[in-house]
Amino acid sequence: MLLHGGEDRTVLIVDDEEKIISFIASYLRKEGYRVHEASNGFEALQLLERSPDIDLVLLDWMMPGINGLETCRRLRTFSQVPVIFLTAKSDEVDKLIGLELGADDYITKPFSIRELEARIRVILRRVSVSTTSVDNARSDNEILKRGALTIHLTKHAVRLQGEAVMMTPTEFKILKTLAQSPGRVYSRLDLLEIALGEEYAGYERSIDTHIRNIRKKIENDFSNPVFIVTVHGVGYKFGDVL
């Protein structure tokens, strides 16, 4: 489990501005992280395909060639590594677009390097704690079966009618939480704190984006969901699926 700084963790920084890469990389290395660097989306995708040890990606939004959004979209076709967007765009709509493409978080430029490292630490800790907790689960509780949906807790894997469904760490945490307590209603704030921690209390509406992403992957009829049901004015619950 990650306890202090970046011990035994690898971060990929993707930005077309050399000064920004150098600034972030220098700080993270001092905090104990291993760092890979990429100056564009193509280089980042190549690194990710051949470097399975990367634990998190810091991804600039505005880059020549393929921008951060397209890089994230392509990345999500083969990897669920956590992604934090670095963006000069402050509009909520822009940020939600990034989350819809599979990002786990975003931070707006200019940013505090300490805040950035704290965001990295929160996400990596969440992934570590989740993995440790399911690894310690009893064998008869390792798999959740909910209708055509199968959730492998220790493998962090999801299957729908036997077909693999790729989930980001945040999506998996939300789905697992709901599926473990069918019928229980969770508020947005509940799910946000479970999935991302109390530090993200101000990002409550971002849960809607993550829920929408999950539904696109597992619901047969997106307009009439049966797995993740909206409880209007309250939040979400896992439906009574047989």
Long-range contacts (C-beta under 8 A, 24 or more apart in sequence): 1-125, 1-128, 1-129, 1-132, 2-121, 2-124, 2-125, 2-128, 4-32, 5-31, 5-32, 5-33, 5-121, 6-31, 6-32, 6-33, 6-34, 6-120, 6-121, 6-124, 7-32, 9-33, 9-34, 9-55, 9-56, 9-124, 10-34, 10-35, 10-36, 10-51, 10-53, 10-54, 10-55, 10-56, 11-35, 11-36, 11-54, 11-55, 11-56, 11-57, 11-58, 11-120, 12-36, 12-37, 12-38, 12-44, 12-47, 12-48, 12-51, 12-54, 12-56, 12-57, 12-58, 13-37, 13-38, 13-58, 14-38, 14-39, 14-40, 14-41, 14-43, 14-44, 14-57, 14-58, 14-59, 14-60, 14-63, 14-68, 14-71, 15-39, 15-58, 15-60, 15-63, 15-86, 16-40, 16-60, 16-63, 16-64, 17-60, 20-60, 20-86, 23-113, 24-58, 24-113, 24-116, 27-113, 27-117, 28-117, 28-120, 31-117, 33-120, 40-64, 40-65, 40-66, 41-65, 41-66, 41-67, 41-68, 41-70, 41-71, 41-74, 42-66, 44-71, 44-75, 45-71, 45-74, 45-75, 48-75, 48-78, 48-79, 48-81, 49-78, 54-81, 55-81, 55-82, 55-124, 55-127, 56-81, 56-82, 56-83, 56-84, 56-120, 56-123, 56-124, 57-81, 57-82, 57-83, 57-84, 58-84, 58-86, 58-116, 58-120, 59-83, 59-84, 59-85, 59-86, 59-103, 60-85, 60-86, 60-87, 61-85, 61-86, 61-87, 61-88, 61-89, 61-94, 61-98, 62-87, 62-88, 68-98, 69-97, 69-98, 69-101, 72-98, 72-101, 72-102, 72-103, 73-101, 73-102, 75-102, 76-101, 76-102, 76-166, 76-168, 77-166, 80-166, 80-167, 80-168, 80-169, 80-172, 82-123, 82-124, 82-127, 82-168, 82-169, 82-170, 83-168, 84-116, 84-119, 84-120, 84-123, 86-111, 92-205, 95-206, 96-205, 96-206, 96-209, 99-206, 99-209, 99-210, 99-213, 100-209, 100-212, 100-213, 102-168, 102-213, 104-168, 104-169, 104-170, 104-196, 105-196, 105-200, 118-199, 119-199, 122-196, 122-197, 122-199, 122-200, 123-169, 123-196, 126-169, 126-173, 126-195, 126-196, 126-197, 127-169, 130-156, 130-169, 130-172, 130-173, 131-156, 144-176, 144-179, 144-180, 146-179, 146-182, 146-227, 146-238, 146-241, 147-226, 147-227, 147-241, 147-242, 149-179, 149-218, 149-227, 149-241, 151-175, 151-176, 151-179, 158-217, 158-218, 160-217, 160-218, 165-217, 165-218, 166-217, 167-214, 167-217, 168-213, 170-195, 170-196, 170-210, 171-210, 171-213, 171-214, 171-217, 174-207, 174-210, 174-211, 174-214, 175-214, 175-218, 175-228, 178-228, 178-236, 178-237, 178-238, 179-227, 179-238, 181-238, 182-237, 182-238, 182-239, 182-240, 182-241, 183-237, 183-238, 183-240, 184-237, 184-238, 185-231, 185-234, 185-235, 185-236, 185-237, 186-235, 186-236, 186-237, 187-234, 187-235, 188-235, 188-236, 190-235, 191-235, 191-236, 207-236, 211-236
